Amino acid sequence: MPLVSMTEMLNKAKSEGYAVGQFNLNNLEFTQAILQAAEEEKSPVILGVSEGAARYMGGFKTVVKMVEGLLEDYKITVPVAIHLDHGSSFDKCKEAIDAGFTSVMIDASHDPFEENVATTSKVVEYAHSKGVSVEAELGTVGGQEDDVVADGVIYADAKECEELVKRTGIDCLAPALGSVHGPYKGEPNLGFVEMEEIGNLTGVPLVLHGGTGIPTKDIQKAVSLGTAKINVNTENQIASAKRVREVLAADTEMYDPRKYLGPAREAIKETVIGKMREFGSSDKA
């Protein structure tokens, strides 16, 4: 199946009461594991690619070609979107779209509101002309993800969210409501009251960044309030690294990367399958 944008899969998820996982790509094994999990679970999936991860793998074009090759070789039949995570500028979003990405996030949340609207509108205009979906962010999601570092959490303002959606025509919105990138220190504390208000005011599918470590009950509540996309990366990275350490500790003479990256791939796949079931996207393709 060819790559698709996120629009249809997220609108369907929102109306049917589940969320689609965005799982970030870090290398070939992550990509293999996530696609295999999606096909086995018959789940739609979003492949998230940060600018840093794209650089690590060679560039946007390389990532797209790798994904397209695996879709063909693995005979993938479920909907797959390839999404630029935290695009830093119009130029980066355009570069990703021109390379074959089917979805982009423009993160101008650190800019003044009017500037965010202007940048996001420009991205939407170009993306929509190519059939590509757009995600934007308001407020500050704490923690660090690749090149994106944010001190503390600043909640998104509901009225600004409504205005941003109306004025830009984005397909989904990531309002910062207490989640963080990376592992949590203590219990996550999500702003469900604000989430419900933003969901009602904007009418678009909402996105939850920093999905690692959020309790299932909170995930389910977020989904019931219109969250249709949940981003996960740290959990897969932790599972992968743990398995590599175990394998190498058990055999200190091992040197063939396939012998330790293969088990790491299995660990990622198991984690992704667990998330798909938790988010309710299994058997929704």
VEXLOGU-330211 format. One line per field, with one value per residue (C-alpha): residue in three letters; chain; x, y, z. Coordinates in Angstrom, 3 decimals. Each point is the difference from the previous one (the first is absolute). Layout:
REM residues N
residuo	ala,...
cadena	A,...
xx	X,...
yy	Y,...
zz	Z,...
This chain:
REM residues 285
residuo	met,pro,leu,val,ser,met,thr,glu,met,leu,asn,lys,ala,lys,ser,glu,gly,tyr,ala,val,gly,gln,phe,asn,leu,asn,asn,leu,glu,phe,thr,gln,ala,ile,leu,gln,ala,ala,glu,glu,glu,lys,ser,pro,val,ile,leu,gly,val,ser,glu,gly,ala,ala,arg,tyr,met,gly,gly,phe,lys,thr,val,val,lys,met,val,glu,gly,leu,leu,glu,asp,tyr,lys,ile,thr,val,pro,val,ala,ile,his,leu,asp,his,gly,ser,ser,phe,asp,lys,cys,lys,glu,ala,ile,asp,ala,gly,phe,thr,ser,val,met,ile,asp,ala,ser,his,asp,pro,phe,glu,glu,asn,val,ala,thr,thr,ser,lys,val,val,glu,tyr,ala,his,ser,lys,gly,val,ser,val,glu,ala,glu,leu,gly,thr,val,gly,gly,gln,glu,asp,asp,val,val,ala,asp,gly,val,ile,tyr,ala,asp,ala,lys,glu,cys,glu,glu,leu,val,lys,arg,thr,gly,ile,asp,cys,leu,ala,pro,ala,leu,gly,ser,val,his,gly,pro,tyr,lys,gly,glu,pro,asn,leu,gly,phe,val,glu,met,glu,glu,ile,gly,asn,leu,thr,gly,val,pro,leu,val,leu,his,gly,gly,thr,gly,ile,pro,thr,lys,asp,ile,gln,lys,ala,val,ser,leu,gly,thr,ala,lys,ile,asn,val,asn,thr,glu,asn,gln,ile,ala,ser,ala,lys,arg,val,arg,glu,val,leu,ala,ala,asp,thr,glu,met,tyr,asp,pro,arg,lys,tyr,leu,gly,pro,ala,arg,glu,ala,ile,lys,glu,thr,val,ile,gly,lys,met,arg,glu,phe,gly,ser,ser,asp,lys,ala
cadena	A,A,A,A,A,A,A,A,A,A,A,A,A,A,A,A,A,A,A,A,A,A,A,A,A,A,A,A,A,A,A,A,A,A,A,A,A,A,A,A,A,A,A,A,A,A,A,A,A,A,A,A,A,A,A,A,A,A,A,A,A,A,A,A,A,A,A,A,A,A,A,A,A,A,A,A,A,A,A,A,A,A,A,A,A,A,A,A,A,A,A,A,A,A,A,A,A,A,A,A,A,A,A,A,A,A,A,A,A,A,A,A,A,A,A,A,A,A,A,A,A,A,A,A,A,A,A,A,A,A,A,A,A,A,A,A,A,A,A,A,A,A,A,A,A,A,A,A,A,A,A,A,A,A,A,A,A,A,A,A,A,A,A,A,A,A,A,A,A,A,A,A,A,A,A,A,A,A,A,A,A,A,A,A,A,A,A,A,A,A,A,A,A,A,A,A,A,A,A,A,A,A,A,A,A,A,A,A,A,A,A,A,A,A,A,A,A,A,A,A,A,A,A,A,A,A,A,A,A,A,A,A,A,A,A,A,A,A,A,A,A,A,A,A,A,A,A,A,A,A,A,A,A,A,A,A,A,A,A,A,A,A,A,A,A,A,A,A,A,A,A,A,A,A,A,A,A,A,A,A,A,A,A,A,A
xx	0.000,1.393,0.719,-2.995,-0.496,-1.227,-3.266,-2.298,1.500,-0.259,-3.533,-1.066,1.769,-1.658,-3.481,0.434,1.660,3.574,3.424,2.640,3.556,2.857,3.136,3.278,2.608,3.607,1.516,-0.890,-0.915,-2.491,-1.644,-0.212,-1.409,-2.684,-1.205,-0.047,-2.002,-2.498,-0.543,-0.395,-2.433,-1.827,0.493,0.514,3.339,1.903,3.779,1.437,3.326,1.748,2.449,2.825,-0.974,-0.303,3.530,1.285,-1.501,1.308,-2.829,-3.723,0.290,1.874,-2.672,-2.824,1.760,0.695,-3.654,-1.269,2.332,-1.253,-3.659,0.640,2.214,-2.234,-3.174,-1.489,-3.773,-0.831,-0.038,3.448,0.828,3.557,-0.013,2.592,0.054,0.650,0.827,1.998,-0.823,-1.971,3.143,0.478,-3.681,0.229,3.181,-1.729,-3.105,2.114,1.864,-3.288,-1.221,-3.799,-0.387,1.912,-0.081,0.953,1.051,-0.081,-1.327,3.071,-0.818,-2.518,-3.561,-0.350,3.322,-1.123,-3.184,1.952,2.597,-2.605,-2.274,2.880,0.768,-3.693,-0.324,2.981,-0.776,-3.679,0.897,1.950,-2.617,2.119,-1.465,1.221,0.279,0.781,0.756,-0.967,1.455,3.178,0.454,2.787,3.144,2.340,-0.490,2.987,0.611,-3.131,0.594,-2.717,0.288,-3.157,-3.502,-2.129,-3.646,-1.567,-2.650,-3.393,-1.026,3.353,-0.442,-3.400,1.405,3.055,-2.189,-2.456,2.646,2.418,-2.123,2.308,-1.134,0.852,1.262,2.509,-0.988,2.563,-1.974,2.524,1.750,3.781,2.521,2.165,-0.544,-2.279,1.312,-2.958,-3.592,-1.158,-2.615,-2.069,-2.430,-3.173,-2.332,2.000,0.226,-3.789,-0.470,2.588,-1.505,-3.472,1.149,2.199,-1.784,3.287,1.762,2.370,3.553,1.683,3.795,2.137,-2.186,2.615,-0.824,-3.561,-2.307,-2.581,-2.927,1.356,0.516,-3.604,-1.290,2.028,-1.399,-3.561,0.641,1.029,3.674,0.469,3.814,2.465,3.767,2.357,3.778,1.764,-1.732,1.207,3.518,0.146,-1.309,2.485,3.031,-0.942,-0.147,3.362,1.617,-1.449,1.172,3.532,0.311,-0.951,2.673,2.913,1.648,-2.927,0.794,-2.566,-2.413,-2.870,0.300,-0.700,-2.012,-2.372,-1.075,-0.208,-2.388,-2.181,-0.075,-1.160,-2.648,-1.365,-0.175,-1.782,-2.557,-0.740,-0.536,-2.256,-2.222,0.012,-0.903,-2.780,1.342,0.411,-2.325,-0.945,1.901
yy	0.000,3.458,2.557,2.128,3.266,0.001,1.813,-2.917,-2.347,2.609,1.107,-3.661,-0.571,3.050,-1.006,-3.640,0.695,-1.276,1.523,-0.734,-0.299,2.032,-2.078,1.706,-1.448,-0.049,-2.533,-2.950,-2.324,2.478,0.371,-3.767,-0.600,2.698,-1.091,-3.689,0.859,2.063,-2.771,-2.689,2.127,1.238,3.518,3.300,1.530,3.286,-0.143,3.051,1.386,2.818,2.225,-1.460,-3.599,0.813,1.472,-3.102,-2.291,2.073,2.404,0.218,-1.719,-2.986,-0.440,0.067,-2.502,-2.335,0.103,-0.487,-2.983,-1.647,0.633,-1.964,-2.745,-0.596,0.263,2.511,0.380,2.461,3.828,1.484,3.714,1.353,3.130,2.691,0.363,3.528,1.628,3.109,2.221,0.339,-0.955,-3.257,-0.914,0.728,-2.082,-2.958,0.340,0.201,-3.160,-1.919,0.487,-0.250,2.056,2.740,1.701,3.653,0.866,3.792,-0.209,1.840,3.044,2.758,-1.063,2.120,-1.308,-3.599,0.662,1.498,-2.809,-2.734,1.497,0.032,-3.670,-0.970,1.749,-1.886,-3.338,-0.078,0.767,-3.300,-2.011,0.052,0.356,2.576,-0.064,3.108,0.606,2.567,0.324,-1.768,-3.752,-0.433,-2.134,-0.622,-1.743,0.024,3.676,1.180,1.045,1.604,1.133,-0.703,-0.375,2.912,-0.948,0.870,2.740,-1.320,3.193,0.172,-3.645,0.791,3.008,-1.899,-2.765,2.464,2.233,-2.660,-3.015,-2.525,-3.635,-0.738,1.903,-0.826,2.144,-0.189,-1.250,-1.380,-2.781,-0.040,-1.479,-2.694,-1.898,1.536,1.063,-1.009,-0.407,1.704,2.665,0.697,2.911,-1.886,2.968,2.085,-2.956,-0.336,3.743,0.123,-3.090,1.557,3.429,-1.198,-3.148,-1.431,-3.170,0.770,-1.320,-1.091,0.378,-1.883,-3.126,-2.098,-0.746,1.343,-2.418,-1.891,1.662,3.445,-1.153,-1.220,3.265,2.056,-2.096,0.517,3.781,0.036,-0.996,-2.037,-0.111,-0.983,0.304,-2.650,-0.149,-0.239,-3.265,-1.701,1.359,-1.280,-3.464,-0.218,1.063,-2.368,-2.987,0.879,0.225,-3.383,-1.738,1.447,-0.719,-3.642,-0.387,2.423,-1.494,0.919,2.433,-0.603,2.980,-2.123,-2.210,2.896,2.384,-2.833,-0.566,3.813,0.110,-2.661,2.049,3.094,-2.036,-1.403,3.513,1.420,-2.835,0.697,3.698,-0.675,-2.175,2.624,2.793,-2.132,0.152,-3.795,-1.402,3.548,-0.049
zz	0.000,-0.879,2.714,1.031,1.899,3.614,-0.674,-0.738,2.605,2.780,-0.870,0.029,3.335,1.556,-1.154,1.070,3.354,-0.296,-0.659,-2.642,1.308,-1.415,0.536,-0.784,-2.357,1.204,-2.418,-2.265,2.881,1.486,-3.413,-0.520,3.490,-0.228,-3.459,0.997,3.132,-2.008,-2.549,2.681,2.014,-3.120,1.356,-1.812,0.989,-0.146,-0.435,1.753,-1.204,1.849,-1.851,2.103,-0.769,-3.716,0.060,1.807,-2.658,-2.914,-0.799,-0.726,-3.388,1.471,2.690,-2.564,-2.286,2.945,1.065,-3.564,-0.464,3.192,-0.896,-3.191,1.433,3.023,-2.131,2.443,-0.438,2.826,-0.308,0.714,0.258,0.142,2.137,0.711,3.794,1.338,-3.325,0.922,-2.985,-3.235,-1.950,1.942,-0.427,-3.745,-0.277,1.689,-2.199,-3.156,1.110,0.234,3.584,0.169,3.174,1.847,3.363,0.059,3.523,0.281,3.584,1.341,-2.178,0.843,-0.900,-3.179,-1.270,0.710,-2.015,-2.922,-0.179,0.455,-2.688,-2.476,0.727,-0.304,-3.351,-1.467,1.669,-0.967,-3.619,0.075,1.921,3.169,3.516,2.550,3.796,2.065,3.688,2.630,3.481,1.116,0.360,2.549,-0.217,-2.926,-3.320,-2.338,-0.878,1.839,3.608,2.124,3.599,1.949,-1.304,-1.194,-0.535,-3.322,0.117,-1.180,-1.844,-1.782,-1.010,-1.484,-1.865,-1.292,-1.452,-1.577,-1.526,-1.280,-1.014,1.728,0.047,3.638,3.038,2.742,3.002,2.821,3.009,2.450,-1.939,-0.452,-2.425,1.563,3.272,2.645,3.385,2.171,-1.179,-3.232,0.668,-3.117,-0.339,-0.925,0.611,-2.482,-2.403,-0.081,-0.531,-2.817,-1.632,0.057,-1.215,-2.875,-1.192,-1.362,1.177,2.884,0.354,3.223,-0.039,2.503,0.105,1.833,3.640,0.011,1.892,-2.086,1.815,-0.982,-3.598,-0.135,1.457,-2.492,-2.879,1.278,-0.131,-3.681,0.094,-3.196,-0.289,2.727,-0.476,1.385,-0.348,3.365,0.959,-3.189,0.454,3.599,-0.988,-2.879,2.082,2.838,-2.380,-1.592,3.445,1.003,-3.172,0.146,3.729,-0.627,-2.703,0.289,-3.123,-2.270,-2.810,-2.785,0.225,-1.310,3.073,2.397,-2.205,-0.989,3.631,0.454,-2.963,1.662,3.225,-1.904,-1.817,3.275,1.475,-3.068,-0.032,3.678,-0.762,-2.987,2.191,2.752,-2.447,-1.522,-3.586,-0.467,-2.680,-1.114,-3.318
